[in-house]
């Protein structure tokens, strides 16, 4: 069950991502990787790189920068 200020999503490759907001800070979890930061876009990019080894870009037809921006826009608007 998700707590308030916690969102669940999936990377384009299907891996689960859990995003938590604590005040002005974000914690992003994916697999064994966890990133804490003030900027959700940066935290998402860092956790993707840490978990998948992918330098955030267009990989295998997936536009990771657009996916990150879409998720960050939605959550920062709702937060």
CNS distance restraints for C-alpha pairs under 8 A (distance, minus, plus):
assign (resid   2 and name CA) (resid   6 and name CA) 5.81 0.50 0.50
assign (resid   2 and name CA) (resid   7 and name CA) 6.77 0.50 0.50
assign (resid   2 and name CA) (resid   8 and name CA) 7.71 0.50 0.50
assign (resid   5 and name CA) (resid  20 and name CA) 5.67 0.50 0.50
assign (resid   5 and name CA) (resid  21 and name CA) 5.21 0.50 0.50
assign (resid   5 and name CA) (resid  22 and name CA) 7.44 0.50 0.50
assign (resid   5 and name CA) (resid  79 and name CA) 7.22 0.50 0.50
assign (resid   6 and name CA) (resid  18 and name CA) 7.02 0.50 0.50
assign (resid   6 and name CA) (resid  19 and name CA) 5.60 0.50 0.50
assign (resid   6 and name CA) (resid  20 and name CA) 4.36 0.50 0.50
assign (resid   6 and name CA) (resid  21 and name CA) 6.47 0.50 0.50
assign (resid   7 and name CA) (resid  18 and name CA) 5.80 0.50 0.50
assign (resid   7 and name CA) (resid  19 and name CA) 5.15 0.50 0.50
assign (resid   7 and name CA) (resid  20 and name CA) 6.45 0.50 0.50
assign (resid   8 and name CA) (resid  16 and name CA) 7.12 0.50 0.50
assign (resid   8 and name CA) (resid  17 and name CA) 5.81 0.50 0.50
assign (resid   8 and name CA) (resid  18 and name CA) 4.69 0.50 0.50
assign (resid   8 and name CA) (resid  19 and name CA) 6.38 0.50 0.50
assign (resid   9 and name CA) (resid  16 and name CA) 5.93 0.50 0.50
assign (resid   9 and name CA) (resid  17 and name CA) 5.13 0.50 0.50
assign (resid   9 and name CA) (resid  18 and name CA) 6.45 0.50 0.50
assign (resid  10 and name CA) (resid  14 and name CA) 5.29 0.50 0.50
assign (resid  10 and name CA) (resid  15 and name CA) 5.30 0.50 0.50
assign (resid  10 and name CA) (resid  16 and name CA) 4.45 0.50 0.50
assign (resid  10 and name CA) (resid  17 and name CA) 5.36 0.50 0.50
assign (resid  11 and name CA) (resid  15 and name CA) 5.21 0.50 0.50
assign (resid  11 and name CA) (resid  16 and name CA) 6.39 0.50 0.50
assign (resid  11 and name CA) (resid  17 and name CA) 6.67 0.50 0.50
assign (resid  12 and name CA) (resid  62 and name CA) 6.90 0.50 0.50
assign (resid  12 and name CA) (resid  64 and name CA) 7.79 0.50 0.50
assign (resid  12 and name CA) (resid  67 and name CA) 7.78 0.50 0.50
assign (resid  15 and name CA) (resid  30 and name CA) 7.17 0.50 0.50
assign (resid  15 and name CA) (resid  31 and name CA) 7.54 0.50 0.50
assign (resid  16 and name CA) (resid  30 and name CA) 6.07 0.50 0.50
assign (resid  16 and name CA) (resid  31 and name CA) 7.30 0.50 0.50
assign (resid  17 and name CA) (resid  28 and name CA) 6.97 0.50 0.50
assign (resid  17 and name CA) (resid  29 and name CA) 5.66 0.50 0.50
assign (resid  17 and name CA) (resid  30 and name CA) 4.76 0.50 0.50
assign (resid  17 and name CA) (resid  31 and name CA) 7.75 0.50 0.50
assign (resid  18 and name CA) (resid  28 and name CA) 5.79 0.50 0.50
assign (resid  18 and name CA) (resid  29 and name CA) 5.05 0.50 0.50
assign (resid  18 and name CA) (resid  30 and name CA) 6.56 0.50 0.50
assign (resid  19 and name CA) (resid  26 and name CA) 6.95 0.50 0.50
assign (resid  19 and name CA) (resid  27 and name CA) 5.81 0.50 0.50
assign (resid  19 and name CA) (resid  28 and name CA) 4.55 0.50 0.50
assign (resid  19 and name CA) (resid  29 and name CA) 6.38 0.50 0.50
assign (resid  20 and name CA) (resid  26 and name CA) 5.65 0.50 0.50
assign (resid  20 and name CA) (resid  27 and name CA) 5.11 0.50 0.50
assign (resid  20 and name CA) (resid  28 and name CA) 6.41 0.50 0.50
assign (resid  21 and name CA) (resid  25 and name CA) 5.85 0.50 0.50
assign (resid  21 and name CA) (resid  26 and name CA) 4.67 0.50 0.50
assign (resid  21 and name CA) (resid  27 and name CA) 6.47 0.50 0.50
assign (resid  21 and name CA) (resid  79 and name CA) 7.95 0.50 0.50
assign (resid  22 and name CA) (resid  26 and name CA) 6.15 0.50 0.50
assign (resid  22 and name CA) (resid  27 and name CA) 7.73 0.50 0.50
assign (resid  24 and name CA) (resid  38 and name CA) 6.29 0.50 0.50
assign (resid  25 and name CA) (resid  36 and name CA) 7.03 0.50 0.50
assign (resid  25 and name CA) (resid  37 and name CA) 5.57 0.50 0.50
assign (resid  25 and name CA) (resid  38 and name CA) 4.64 0.50 0.50
assign (resid  25 and name CA) (resid  39 and name CA) 7.40 0.50 0.50
assign (resid  26 and name CA) (resid  35 and name CA) 7.98 0.50 0.50
assign (resid  26 and name CA) (resid  36 and name CA) 5.68 0.50 0.50
assign (resid  26 and name CA) (resid  37 and name CA) 5.36 0.50 0.50
assign (resid  26 and name CA) (resid  38 and name CA) 6.01 0.50 0.50
assign (resid  26 and name CA) (resid  39 and name CA) 7.06 0.50 0.50
assign (resid  26 and name CA) (resid  40 and name CA) 6.12 0.50 0.50
assign (resid  26 and name CA) (resid  43 and name CA) 7.39 0.50 0.50
assign (resid  27 and name CA) (resid  34 and name CA) 6.83 0.50 0.50
assign (resid  27 and name CA) (resid  35 and name CA) 5.57 0.50 0.50
assign (resid  27 and name CA) (resid  36 and name CA) 4.48 0.50 0.50
assign (resid  27 and name CA) (resid  37 and name CA) 6.60 0.50 0.50
assign (resid  27 and name CA) (resid  43 and name CA) 7.43 0.50 0.50
assign (resid  28 and name CA) (resid  34 and name CA) 5.58 0.50 0.50
assign (resid  28 and name CA) (resid  35 and name CA) 5.23 0.50 0.50
assign (resid  28 and name CA) (resid  36 and name CA) 6.58 0.50 0.50
assign (resid  28 and name CA) (resid  43 and name CA) 6.39 0.50 0.50
assign (resid  28 and name CA) (resid  44 and name CA) 6.52 0.50 0.50
assign (resid  28 and name CA) (resid  47 and name CA) 6.82 0.50 0.50
assign (resid  29 and name CA) (resid  33 and name CA) 5.79 0.50 0.50
assign (resid  29 and name CA) (resid  34 and name CA) 4.48 0.50 0.50
assign (resid  29 and name CA) (resid  35 and name CA) 6.65 0.50 0.50
assign (resid  29 and name CA) (resid  47 and name CA) 7.05 0.50 0.50
assign (resid  30 and name CA) (resid  34 and name CA) 6.50 0.50 0.50
assign (resid  30 and name CA) (resid  47 and name CA) 6.54 0.50 0.50
assign (resid  30 and name CA) (resid  48 and name CA) 7.55 0.50 0.50
assign (resid  30 and name CA) (resid  51 and name CA) 6.65 0.50 0.50
assign (resid  31 and name CA) (resid  51 and name CA) 6.58 0.50 0.50
assign (resid  32 and name CA) (resid  51 and name CA) 7.04 0.50 0.50
assign (resid  33 and name CA) (resid  47 and name CA) 6.07 0.50 0.50
assign (resid  33 and name CA) (resid  50 and name CA) 6.32 0.50 0.50
assign (resid  33 and name CA) (resid  51 and name CA) 5.80 0.50 0.50
assign (resid  34 and name CA) (resid  47 and name CA) 6.37 0.50 0.50
assign (resid  35 and name CA) (resid  43 and name CA) 5.71 0.50 0.50
assign (resid  35 and name CA) (resid  44 and name CA) 7.85 0.50 0.50
assign (resid  35 and name CA) (resid  46 and name CA) 6.89 0.50 0.50
assign (resid  35 and name CA) (resid  47 and name CA) 5.95 0.50 0.50
assign (resid  36 and name CA) (resid  43 and name CA) 6.55 0.50 0.50
assign (resid  37 and name CA) (resid  42 and name CA) 7.59 0.50 0.50
assign (resid  37 and name CA) (resid  43 and name CA) 5.88 0.50 0.50
assign (resid  38 and name CA) (resid  43 and name CA) 7.94 0.50 0.50
assign (resid  39 and name CA) (resid  43 and name CA) 6.26 0.50 0.50
assign (resid  40 and name CA) (resid  44 and name CA) 6.03 0.50 0.50
assign (resid  40 and name CA) (resid  72 and name CA) 5.96 0.50 0.50
assign (resid  41 and name CA) (resid  45 and name CA) 6.26 0.50 0.50
assign (resid  41 and name CA) (resid  68 and name CA) 6.10 0.50 0.50
assign (resid  41 and name CA) (resid  69 and name CA) 6.52 0.50 0.50
assign (resid  41 and name CA) (resid  72 and name CA) 5.86 0.50 0.50
assign (resid  42 and name CA) (resid  46 and name CA) 6.09 0.50 0.50
assign (resid  43 and name CA) (resid  47 and name CA) 6.14 0.50 0.50
assign (resid  44 and name CA) (resid  48 and name CA) 6.15 0.50 0.50
assign (resid  44 and name CA) (resid  68 and name CA) 6.49 0.50 0.50
assign (resid  45 and name CA) (resid  49 and name CA) 6.21 0.50 0.50
assign (resid  45 and name CA) (resid  56 and name CA) 6.25 0.50 0.50
assign (resid  45 and name CA) (resid  68 and name CA) 7.11 0.50 0.50
assign (resid  46 and name CA) (resid  50 and name CA) 6.04 0.50 0.50
assign (resid  47 and name CA) (resid  51 and name CA) 5.90 0.50 0.50
assign (resid  48 and name CA) (resid  52 and name CA) 5.71 0.50 0.50
assign (resid  48 and name CA) (resid  53 and name CA) 7.29 0.50 0.50
assign (resid  48 and name CA) (resid  54 and name CA) 6.80 0.50 0.50
assign (resid  48 and name CA) (resid  56 and name CA) 7.22 0.50 0.50
assign (resid  49 and name CA) (resid  53 and name CA) 4.82 0.50 0.50
assign (resid  49 and name CA) (resid  54 and name CA) 4.95 0.50 0.50
assign (resid  49 and name CA) (resid  55 and name CA) 5.56 0.50 0.50
assign (resid  49 and name CA) (resid  56 and name CA) 6.50 0.50 0.50
assign (resid  50 and name CA) (resid  54 and name CA) 7.86 0.50 0.50
assign (resid  54 and name CA) (resid  59 and name CA) 7.84 0.50 0.50
assign (resid  56 and name CA) (resid  64 and name CA) 5.91 0.50 0.50
assign (resid  56 and name CA) (resid  65 and name CA) 6.63 0.50 0.50
assign (resid  57 and name CA) (resid  63 and name CA) 6.29 0.50 0.50
assign (resid  57 and name CA) (resid  64 and name CA) 5.50 0.50 0.50
assign (resid  57 and name CA) (resid  65 and name CA) 6.09 0.50 0.50
assign (resid  58 and name CA) (resid  62 and name CA) 5.32 0.50 0.50
assign (resid  58 and name CA) (resid  63 and name CA) 4.45 0.50 0.50
assign (resid  58 and name CA) (resid  64 and name CA) 5.93 0.50 0.50
assign (resid  58 and name CA) (resid  65 and name CA) 7.57 0.50 0.50
assign (resid  59 and name CA) (resid  63 and name CA) 6.74 0.50 0.50
assign (resid  59 and name CA) (resid  64 and name CA) 7.52 0.50 0.50
assign (resid  63 and name CA) (resid  67 and name CA) 6.40 0.50 0.50
assign (resid  64 and name CA) (resid  68 and name CA) 6.03 0.50 0.50
assign (resid  65 and name CA) (resid  69 and name CA) 6.14 0.50 0.50
assign (resid  66 and name CA) (resid  70 and name CA) 6.04 0.50 0.50
assign (resid  67 and name CA) (resid  71 and name CA) 6.26 0.50 0.50
assign (resid  68 and name CA) (resid  72 and name CA) 6.04 0.50 0.50
assign (resid  69 and name CA) (resid  73 and name CA) 5.87 0.50 0.50
assign (resid  70 and name CA) (resid  74 and name CA) 6.21 0.50 0.50
assign (resid  71 and name CA) (resid  75 and name CA) 6.15 0.50 0.50
assign (resid  72 and name CA) (resid  76 and name CA) 5.85 0.50 0.50
assign (resid  73 and name CA) (resid  77 and name CA) 6.01 0.50 0.50
assign (resid  74 and name CA) (resid  78 and name CA) 6.24 0.50 0.50
assign (resid  75 and name CA) (resid  79 and name CA) 5.80 0.50 0.50
